[in-house]
Structures are given as structure tokens and as C-alpha cells.
């Protein structure tokens, strides 16, 4: 549909200075030049419209977060005070109190989940990267992708069935394991991908120095891939930090201080949930404040992930 | 620049060997009917040749002729690639490195290797890069002061000490490409190997860095066996005592460098060094 001149390029209308010297363009040439002008005009319009459409889509993509943050600040910021970070919840009907135990509980759960999920995930990722193409590796990779898509409530039910029921009570440990299991597939895949981008030449250099295969993997390959693996781990942590469904079936929640892995423990998502469905306005605004703090924690972890990659990779390099 | 000279006029400025190499030099490394495979394709075909002590042996040939694979069979690196296989024997000081019970890791400690592109470990400092090969020696691992001495010695031998002595703790990635390659040579030298294999060590370097590495190779031959693979015939003429010409996996001709470049005995060698193919 584009009009082309004899040389194959787009025909441009003659410059004003050319008009007097050259022979007048024939009717056919004039029609072609006219068509070119309208085509270029139409392309400009389409270009502007498409830029506008994608710009609006980009704004719409961030709008939910902006609305949520705005509402959380409006509804919850008034309840955020020193007591919110230092006190445990007051009984219903009383004013004041905070979510200190839930925040600590969430941190304990994150630590327990990381302690369970990270070693397994990183180890599995290392195995997948070192044994590419084998039947076992392909099977593990496929199953890990399936596990990644597993609804979190299913994970909670399984943790209840196989951990809470045999132990006879709700425990922080069961919740940590359920969350850790959700981290495994994510950590496995990012570890595998980060290890795959370590150049083969580096591996060969280590082998040629007399490094054994496992030492090459641990000392050279894993260490080189470490910044990327750390990022993957932090992304996984920020994803499980707000999970509620698996906790409902495993840690139950706790109105009092507890950091024991063998007892029910409080957690921010659970506390938000129980306050949000309570009939008291005081607890509602505490729930909003809790949600705001939870988003803040996730935001800090995401920023830490970005910082971890930037500062490590920023050091020289090809 | 020497690189522009014709291979017919060898013996340029850094020529280590004005006269023919001594015929009685001790054989350090020896390949006998060595074949190497990737899957079912044979890329090195029953090559037999000896590498002598205190000599530089160059292996030349067109791209894909199997010269790098031949080199990688000499320190058992070939077998690290899936489906790769080796037949025949390679002896280092009369010990077959492919014999049952010989550990490939042990072999690689005695036969060092430097690759086409510099491969410093990005997570380690300059010092730790050079010391990397020492960290795995188990009970024989040198103390910290000993390590410092070995690192300095290796960097001096690699002609890099004066350029990096003030920043040993900095990342090796801050060095230039030529410095990185000399760092890799220092790293290979730190474990005091008997043989050093160089796989096109200057292919990714500029002419000045290339010259430094070539001078270094000249120095190294005073106390070790050096094997260098290169697709640059002028380089082979400049640095080596003996040259092997490999074509399609076969050893066509192996002779003192001077003789091979001036009076090749095989038609194919003559065709290659005069630039008629390859």
C-alpha cells in the first residue's frame, strides 16, 4: 500500500526549488505524490493514536495499586502510632492496642519458610541446571511449574492434613513449612535460570584448574549466580508474606505474644482478616493499618531485591 | 608490526629460536594414536606426537580442523563435554593419563590450560583469582603468607605484577582484556604445572596485548612445556620451536618450525601456509 518511486524509495513531493527547472510532473506522477502525502498523514495519525492507547494502558496498569495505597492511607494511617508497633491487640470494644505480635509472627513465619524453602529450592535449581535434558530434570521442572500454579488454599489443606492433624495442634512450624513449600518452585526456577546464564567458559576455567565438579558448581558457578538467586529468594519471600489461606489451616492466629514454632502464632494477614470481619469500627481501622504495614513490608523487600542485584552486578563486567 | 610479515619470512623480533631446537630435549607429553569423538563423529583421527620439555609446540590448522579438541585431550578437558569420548593414550612423564585409576582432576593440576577468552572468576579479587588453584590442594594447601608469595611469583612470571601489585584486592573485572588474559596465565602458573596448554590465547586481544602474551610464552618455555593452538601462522612462526599442521582431524606434518614454514614436505602444508586454502 506504500507508494514507491523508481529507485524503490518512498517518493517525496518535489521541493519548491525544483519546480521551475524540471519538466512539469505528469498526471500519473502527481497522483502518486498525492497518494504518498495522504499515506504519510494517515501513518502519523495511527502512530499518535497507538502511542495514546498504550500510554493509557500503562497508566491503568498502575492505577489499582495507586487506588489501594490511597485508600489504605486514608483509612489506616490514623491508626498507625507507636502503640500499633509495640502493643498486642486489645479485647473487642476497647480502644488502642496494636499488631506488634502479628508483625513479629509474620517475620518468624518468613524465617521458618525461608529456612525450609530456600535450601530445597536452590538445591533443586542447581540440580536442574547441572543435569539439563535428563528425564529426571525435565520431570522435576514440569512438576515444579505445576506446584507453582497450585492454589494456596490447597497447600493449606495439605499442610493441615499432614502436619497439623498428626501433631494434634496448630503450630507456627506447620505454617512455615506450608509457606516454604510455596516458595520452592519459584526459587527452583529462578536459581536454575540464574545458573544457566553463568558462562560455560567460567565452568571450564575452574575444571581446568583441577576443580572437581561439585566444587566448580558451589565455589564458582553458584557464587557467580548468587546476586540473581538472592533476588529470586526475596521475590519469593515477598510473595508468601501476604498469603492468608495456608495460614488459616496451620498457624490459626494468636492474640498474645508468641515466637515459638510449636505454638499457634499471630500473623499480619490473619490479624487483618479477623479484624476486618469483626463488627467493631476500631478494629476495622486497625485492619486497614495492618494492610498498609503489610504492603510496606512487601515494598521494602522488593526494593531490597532490586538493590541486591544492582550493587553486585554494577561492579565492572563486560 | 611483526604480525604483517609473511610466514615465509619467520624469525621476527621476539623469535625465541634462532637455531633449530635441540633434538635431544626430553619428551614430557606424548600422544599415541589419539582419537577424539563427539558422539559418533571423529574429530581427531589417530594422532601421535610428542611434546618436549622446555619447548613451545604450536598446533596450526584451519577452523574446525580439531586442533582445539586435540589440545583438550591433553588435560582430559575433552571428556567434560557430553557425548565426548577419547581413544588412544596420552602419557605425561611416562604415566598414561587415561589409565584406569588416574584422576582427571589430578591430571589437570599438572597440565594447566588457558582459553581463548579471558575467564577471570568475577566474584574473586585479583589475588584470589591467582590463588584459586591453590585453594583446592587440601592438606598441601599453602599458608596465607606462602600463598601471597606464590601469587606474587605467578604474577611476576605472567609479567603482570607491576601493573596490579597495588590493587590485588580489587575485582579482576577491572582489568583490561589483555591483563585479564595474563591473569589467567598467572592463575594457571600458580600451581606449578609441568605443561601449559594455550588455546588461541591471543584471539580476543589487541596487537599490543598479543605481543606481551607472546613474549610471555617465550619466557615460559625456559622451564616448562608449552603447547599453543593458534590459527595465526605468524604467531606460530614467532613463538614456537616445533609446529604441527592439523587438517580435518589428521596430523599432516610435524617438524621444527623453521623447517615447516620454509621447506614443508607435504603439499597440503605448503598450500595452507601460502594461503591457498583454510
Interface residues (C-beta under 8 A of the other chain):
Chain A: X199 X201 X202 X204 X205 X206 X207 X208 X209 X210 X211 X212 X215 X219 X220 X223 X224 X226 X315 X316 X317 X318
Chain B: X75 X77 X80 X105 X106 X108 X109 X112 X113 X115 X117 X119 X121 X122 X123 X132 X133 X135 X136 X171 X173 X174 X184 X187 X188 X191
